Amino acid sequence: MSTFLQFVCYNIDVVPLHSMGPFGTFVSYLANNHLKLLRLGFRFAVIAHLLEAGFAYRISRRMMFSRVTSFKWMFQTALVGFPSLGLLLRHRKQREIASKKVN
C-alpha cells in the first residue's frame, strides 16, 4: 500500500487510475485536490514504520535473538509495519509466560 501511496504522491503518471473504477476516481480526486495532505500522510507512514522497526529491533535484542535475526525482524517490520510488530510482541509475551511457568 505504501508503494501505491508513494506513486500517487510523487509520480502519479505511473498509476493507471482510469482503470481502477470508483477507487481510481477517488484517488485521482485526492491527488488533484489534496496532494499536500497525501504527501504528509505518506511521510507520517514512513516515519511510523521506521519507528516500529527500531522498536522491533530493540525488543528482539532484549529477547536475546541474534543480531541477524533482530535485523530480519527490523526489516520485516519496516516493510509491513504493525502486523509484524504484533507478531513479535505476541512471541515475547508467550516467552514471558513460558518462563514464569518454568520458575
BAFI-3210 file (N, C-alpha, C; in Angstrom, 3 decimals, decimal comma, padded with zeros to 6 digits):
// residues 103
n [1|2|3|4|5|6|7|8|9|10|11|12|13|14|15|16|17|18|19|20|21|22|23|24|25|26|27|28|29|30|31|32|33|34|35|36|37|38|39|40|41|42|43|44|45|46|47|48|49|50|51|52|53|54|55|56|57|58|59|60|61|62|63|64|65|66|67|68|69|70|71|72|73|74|75|76|77|78|79|80|81|82|83|84|85|86|87|88|89|90|91|92|93|94|95|96|97|98|99|100|101|102|103]
n.u [000,826|001,982|003,785|002,072|000,899|003,157|003,684|001,332|001,628|004,069|004,623|002,366|001,666|002,438|000,614|-002,247|-004,928|-007,368|-008,277|-009,111|-011,628|-014,205|-012,564|-010,136|-010,988|-011,575|-009,022|-007,675|-009,045|-008,252|-005,470|-005,368|-006,601|-005,849|-003,083|-000,977|-001,806|-001,897|000,825|001,849|000,622|001,843|004,529|004,260|003,494|005,814|007,654|006,426|006,639|009,435|010,021|008,616|010,120|012,623|011,863|011,105|013,598|014,900|013,311|013,643|016,390|016,514|015,185|017,115|017,734|019,723|021,940|021,560|019,019|017,546|017,891|016,477|013,866|013,591|013,767|011,559|009,484|009,781|008,930|006,328|005,045|002,839|001,500|003,642|005,134|003,258|003,227|005,787|005,568|003,601|004,992|006,982|005,436|004,427|006,819|007,509|005,418|005,915|008,418|007,760|006,256|008,164|009,805]
n.v [-001,196|001,220|001,686|002,157|004,512|006,130|006,324|007,641|010,048|011,104|010,353|010,239|009,632|007,057|005,353|003,607|005,066|005,455|002,963|001,791|002,046|003,280|003,625|004,488|006,900|008,301|008,389|009,858|012,292|012,971|013,218|015,350|017,443|017,425|017,076|017,880|016,985|014,221|013,710|014,434|012,488|010,209|010,645|010,584|007,898|006,579|007,432|006,347|003,591|003,297|003,941|001,869|-000,247|000,183|-000,178|-002,864|-004,036|-003,435|-004,808|-007,465|-007,825|-007,627|-009,912|-011,694|-012,570|-013,343|-011,009|-010,972|-012,148|-010,238|-008,039|-009,016|-009,080|-006,351|-005,366|-006,655|-005,523|-002,855|-002,956|-004,124|-003,199|-002,615|-005,214|-007,079|-006,245|-006,776|-009,591|-010,112|-008,978|-010,640|-013,049|-012,425|-012,135|-014,748|-016,074|-014,904|-015,854|-018,600|-018,720|-017,968|-020,119|-022,111|-021,250]
n.w [000,000|000,739|-001,314|-003,435|-002,470|-002,462|-005,233|-006,020|-004,690|-005,639|-008,280|-010,165|-012,761|-013,355|-012,234|-013,180|-012,889|-014,185|-014,871|-012,566|-011,630|-009,412|-007,162|-008,294|-009,379|-007,042|-005,812|-007,731|-007,503|-004,876|-005,251|-007,042|-005,659|-002,965|-002,509|-000,837|001,696|001,212|000,745|003,225|004,811|003,711|004,422|007,194|007,513|006,659|008,608|010,876|010,317|010,352|013,024|014,305|013,316|014,521|017,184|017,065|016,568|018,965|020,855|019,968|020,362|023,130|023,710|023,382|020,810|017,940|016,311|013,544|013,270|014,638|012,936|010,761|011,806|012,175|009,530|008,340|009,845|009,134|006,496|006,590|008,901|011,615|011,811|011,729|013,944|015,893|015,853|016,858|019,410|020,494|020,479|022,327|024,636|024,948|025,454|027,922|029,533|029,395|030,620|033,206|034,020|034,156|036,214]
ca.u [000,000|002,804|004,345|000,985|000,790|004,330|003,471|000,261|002,124|005,256|004,731|001,006|001,511|002,729|-000,545|-003,389|-006,122|-008,572|-008,747|-009,390|-013,030|-014,501|-011,396|-009,214|-011,557|-011,402|-007,593|-007,357|-009,579|-007,381|-004,171|-005,513|-007,104|-005,314|-001,772|-000,162|-002,230|-001,447|002,266|002,032|000,251|002,885|005,698|003,913|003,522|007,222|008,247|005,842|007,243|010,818|009,994|008,224|011,254|013,597|011,288|011,191|014,993|015,192|012,623|014,254|017,693|016,249|014,748|018,342|017,867|020,996|021,885|020,996|017,577|016,981|017,818|015,375|012,628|013,545|013,475|010,179|008,595|009,861|008,126|004,937|004,508|002,310|001,251|004,889|005,439|002,298|003,714|006,938|005,078|002,925|006,043|007,610|004,502|004,424|008,085|007,422|004,507|006,602|009,494|007,147|005,828|009,355|010,303]
ca.v [000,000|002,423|001,922|002,799|005,887|006,849|006,657|008,637|011,327|011,643|010,005|009,759|009,176|005,628|004,618|003,652|005,344|005,383|001,574|001,287|002,283|004,348|003,857|005,302|008,250|008,898|008,666|010,958|013,498|013,306|013,653|016,657|018,484|017,348|016,457|018,163|016,078|012,879|013,637|014,449|011,151|009,277|010,865|010,079|006,434|006,160|007,653|005,357|002,285|003,309|003,861|000,500|-001,119|000,360|-000,806|-004,312|-004,413|-003,361|-005,914|-008,740|-007,916|-007,912|-011,311|-012,467|-013,053|-012,954|-009,720|-011,216|-012,340|-008,937|-007,226|-009,543|-008,556|-004,916|-005,175|-007,071|-004,529|-001,631|-003,161|-004,497|-002,320|-003,114|-006,667|-007,756|-005,898|-007,515|-010,973|-010,108|-008,733|-011,861|-014,030|-012,023|-012,433|-016,200|-016,427|-014,496|-016,801|-019,891|-018,627|-017,925|-021,486|-022,884|-020,793]
ca.w [000,000|000,807|-002,647|-004,179|-001,979|-002,944|-006,636|-006,119|-004,196|-006,284|-009,697|-010,415|-014,147|-013,411|-011,722|-014,115|-012,082|-015,013|-014,961|-011,215|-011,300|-008,442|-006,313|-009,071|-009,454|-005,718|-005,621|-008,639|-006,855|-003,752|-005,772|-007,695|-004,765|-001,604|-002,647|000,353|002,763|000,850|000,981|004,671|005,272|003,287|005,277|008,525|007,454|006,584|009,929|011,795|010,018|010,816|014,490|014,643|013,000|015,605|018,367|016,852|016,765|020,401|021,527|019,600|021,034|024,546|023,793|023,174|019,443|017,324|015,615|012,206|013,451|015,007|011,712|009,949|012,388|011,908|008,114|008,102|010,449|008,324|005,292|006,847|009,927|012,880|011,891|012,078|015,330|016,713|015,973|017,756|020,773|020,935|020,739|023,588|025,725|025,125|026,111|029,315|030,207|029,481|031,607|034,535|034,343|034,482|037,516]
c.u [000,871|003,472|003,313|000,867|001,978|004,161|002,392|000,780|003,210|005,396|003,396|000,818|001,746|001,500|-001,710|-004,715|-007,408|-009,125|-009,070|-010,813|-013,221|-013,322|-010,376|-009,684|-011,356|-009,942|-007,157|-007,843|-008,659|-006,044|-004,256|-005,867|-006,466|-003,922|-000,896|-000,522|-001,813|000,046|002,585|001,697|001,286|004,118|005,455|003,985|004,960|007,887|007,717|006,455|008,694|010,902|009,601|009,378|012,330|013,134|011,367|012,623|015,332|014,549|013,316|015,645|017,519|015,751|015,917|018,389|019,232|020,813|021,252|019,478|016,892|016,876|016,705|014,034|012,485|013,159|012,024|009,199|008,627|008,994|006,648|004,286|003,965|001,988|002,510|005,264|004,503|002,709|004,883|006,495|004,363|003,944|006,738|006,725|004,453|005,705|008,049|006,536|005,200|007,709|008,943|006,692|006,999|009,863|009,305]
c.v [001,260|002,724|002,604|004,263|006,727|007,250|007,721|010,007|011,941|011,319|009,424|009,240|007,670|004,792|004,730|003,862|005,196|003,960|000,968|001,573|003,419|004,656|004,747|006,742|009,000|009,279|009,819|012,287|013,940|013,854|015,048|017,768|018,511|016,700|016,692|017,231|014,638|012,717|013,654|013,076|010,107|009,423|010,355|008,553|005,917|006,309|006,629|003,978|002,223|003,234|002,465|-000,465|-001,026|-000,296|-002,323|-004,797|-004,449|-004,514|-007,235|-008,894|-008,210|-009,334|-012,260|-013,144|-012,634|-011,619|-009,875|-011,379|-011,024|-008,015|-007,709|-009,061|-007,069|-004,650|-005,532|-006,044|-003,219|-001,763|-003,324|-003,588|-003,067|-004,604|-007,459|-007,484|-006,625|-008,967|-011,054|-009,888|-009,954|-012,944|-013,709|-012,375|-013,940|-016,678|-016,079|-015,450|-018,133|-019,846|-018,541|-019,310|-022,346|-022,524|-021,132]
c.w [000,000|-000,534|-003,533|-003,772|-002,435|-004,407|-006,799|-005,709|-005,065|-007,763|-010,167|-011,839|-014,296|-013,041|-012,704|-013,376|-012,889|-015,099|-013,596|-010,758|-010,306|-007,523|-007,028|-009,206|-008,145|-005,482|-006,521|-008,063|-005,712|-004,239|-006,399|-006,726|-003,378|-001,597|-001,421|001,506|002,473|001,118|002,470|005,268|004,909|004,169|006,691|008,555|007,412|007,943|010,930|011,572|010,503|012,341|014,959|014,391|014,080|016,894|018,253|017,052|018,253|021,165|021,228|020,221|022,517|024,761|023,529|021,810|018,923|016,601|014,232|012,296|013,800|013,800|010,800|010,482|012,089|010,456|007,806|008,659|009,677|007,075|005,600|007,881|011,123|012,891|012,270|013,530|016,282|016,904|016,951|019,203|021,335|021,294|022,075|024,770|025,999|025,799|027,584|030,107|030,399|030,531|033,022|034,975|034,764|035,871|038,557]
res [m|s|t|f|l|q|f|v|c|y|n|i|d|v|v|p|l|h|s|m|g|p|f|g|t|f|v|s|y|l|a|n|n|h|l|k|l|l|r|l|g|f|r|f|a|v|i|a|h|l|l|e|a|g|f|a|y|r|i|s|r|r|m|m|f|s|r|v|t|s|f|k|w|m|f|q|t|a|l|v|g|f|p|s|l|g|l|l|l|r|h|r|k|q|r|e|i|a|s|k|k|v|n]
***
